[in-house]
Amino acid sequence: MKTLKYIALSCVLMFSISSCTDWLDVNTDPSSPNNNTALIANRLPWIQHFYMYSAGVTNYRTACQAGVFYSASANPNTFSVTWKCATGNTTTPYQTWFVGAATNLNDMYEAAQKEGAYHYMAVAEVIHAMGFMEMLDLYGEIPYTQALTKGIISPAYDDGKTIYNGCIAKLDEAISLFSKTQEAGATSLSAGDMWNKGDVSKWIKLCYGLKARYMLKLSKKIDLFKPDDILACLDKGPQSNADNTVITCYNNSTDVGDYLWGDPIMTSGNWDYAAYGNTQRISQYYYNLLTNMRGSGIVDPRMSKIVPACMTNISLDASGKVASYAWTRSLPVDFYGTSSRLVNGGPTSITLPTYASKKVKLAYTFKSTSTRDAFAAAQVGKHAYRIASGGTTGVDTVEVTYQPGSIYVNSTNYLYAGDTMYVTLQNNSYLTSPVKLSTLDMNWYYSTAATTAGAVGSTGSFQLRPNSDFEVLTYHEMCFIRAEVLMRKNNGGTQAALDAYQAGIKAHLDFMQAKLTSWKSAGFTNPDMWPMDQSAIASYMTSNAVCQSAGSLTMADVMLQKYLAMGCSIENYNDMRRFNFSAGNVGSFGVVYPGYDRGPLFAGGSQLTGGSKTDPKYWMRRWMLPSSLELNYNSANAKAMNIHCGDANVWCLPIWWDCATDDEYNNYIKK
């Protein structure tokens, strides 16, 4: 690991920019800031920002691994489609955590200690635990005890057990510090806290909620898994949505780019990766849970708020503006099942649609008359077409004329023509939009011409807009943890487990509804940002999509509803590892994630060397260390801890908490 610089201090200079939002409304230093004089109230927002950025890219890329999203871009595509794991995925979370956030924690802690600002010291400990636990979840072994020690440029590595125990200890220390009264004159936590606005009680609940989340990771360890201890932490953690720790994010016209990446600083960390570009889409696996949970055939009221829509059947007026249209909900991308589009279409990518600002004529060739006729029939009522001889025996051509306002794929391969129905997750922030629209319009448009015409290419997704709340820890997650722990403790469903499971579903619906209501009240005209029908919520809760009987509650019921609610979150990937994905060999719970498996385009045989689903090495278990940061500059220390850290198949070696015993873990990293 190279010498880490104090990047965040340079960011303090940016606070001179005026803004009406809390993101930039922070006191600046009265003198030129440096490592010794920077105010703790100025340090904290940037530490929090870069933690969110690191967590955002982690959430997105692990959500691809967990099957929530499809990505047509090269690296996450390997996680979702081919499982040919690529090192290009691994650098950004590591870099943004260490360079943007972690390197400033000790300095903030020490500065706070000097003035008796115990609550800032506590926050430093909490973020320390969160960031290093994320690194453990991804990489397994990293520098920890020496990682933030000044003067050590090649820190030693620690094993997963040491890192895990260190993070738990940090949370315990934070709880103790939050319980202390700050010294007179110490900086108020509210002056710099962008997460809980200085509310110490919410920070303490966050600590206990994190402990419950982390202790749940030990579910494979008979000697360390303590259900009653987790339940005790849950009793002290968030008790309602009012206790959630979420980061309020903004789409603001005064936004600026951050120091490291140039990305808007006010926007959600999940949006920064999952919906900044136009290559991401909803997967078939995730979509099925929104439309057919428990085989019920019932459409979840959350579906239209999560799955994006686009305008179709567009007619333009004389001035070239959209006069009429229909909203069409995206099709999901299948890459676990038959993967017919990806297999039959050739490349493992969905082609981005194009907006026709004038008439466009494309000629598609066919070798099969039946295929030709089916394609031609699909154009009826949508586009003008004619069938013509292709000039070659057995080859026919369908010439399609796309009228102005049409959405089409600019390819003569007929297999791609239907890609217009796979709607990108992209939304535009004011800062990144090529055409500066109102801050109330974050829709993605196909092109500048489409923007001018008002042809919306994507309405976006609930968690993934620039102004979506970034979920740090929520009550609905706590409910699902409680339900799982009770299922484990009692070896099956109980009324208490059923109550917690249903409370988790309702909490997430209420969480979404509150945000959707606030968006509509703020003047957003995107219908996907408006509240769900309250009667639809009530009907869903009593439907077959939700288990209604304690005796029939399964672990799959609990975990699939949690999976749906968590969405863009590393916790889905963590949970899937704990249950060995769809192997069905954990306890008596059966297959918890049915249908999750290698797809027909699997190409990761050198990374994932297990021969069957019950072999741990069949699955993606960790990430390889960043070659540009660790394997090239600190490889001796890395290999001293994990001799296989640079091997191609390190991706399938379970990390510490994913093993039942220390011996099992050491067999993976030492032999």
Salt bridges, closest charged atoms under 4 A:
ASP107 OD1 - LYS150 NZ 2.78
GLU125 OE1 - LYS170 NZ 3.18
ASP137 OD2 - LYS217 NZ 3.01
GLU141 OE1 - ARG622 NH1 2.81
ASP172 OD1 - LYS211 NZ 2.69
ASP228 OD1 - LYS489 NZ 2.57
ASP235 OD1 - ARG482 NH2 3.06
ASP243 OD1 - LYS205 NZ 3.10
ASP258 OD2 - HIS49 NE2 3.34
ASP300 OD2 - ARG302 NH2 2.74
ASP373 OD1 - ARG372 NH2 2.55
ASP396 OD2 - ARG372 NH1 2.75
GLU399 OE1 - ARG386 NE 2.67
ASP419 OD1 - ARG341 NE 2.72
ASP469 OD1 - LYS515 NZ 2.99
GLU471 OE1 - HIS476 NE2 3.95
GLU477 OE1 - ARG213 NH2 2.70
GLU484 OE2 - ARG488 NE 2.80
GLU484 OE2 - ARG578 NH1 2.68
ASP510 OD1 - LYS506 NZ 2.96
ASP528 OD2 - ARG329 NH1 2.75
ASP557 OD1 - ARG294 NE 2.94
GLU571 OE2 - ARG213 NE 3.90
ASP575 OD2 - LYS562 NZ 2.90
ASP575 OD1 - ARG578 NH2 2.94
ASP597 OD2 - LYS613 NZ 3.85
ASP647 OD2 - HIS644 ND1 2.72
ASP658 OD1 - LYS220 NZ 2.60
ASP658 OD2 - ARG621 NH1 2.85
ASP662 OD2 - LYS161 NZ 2.86
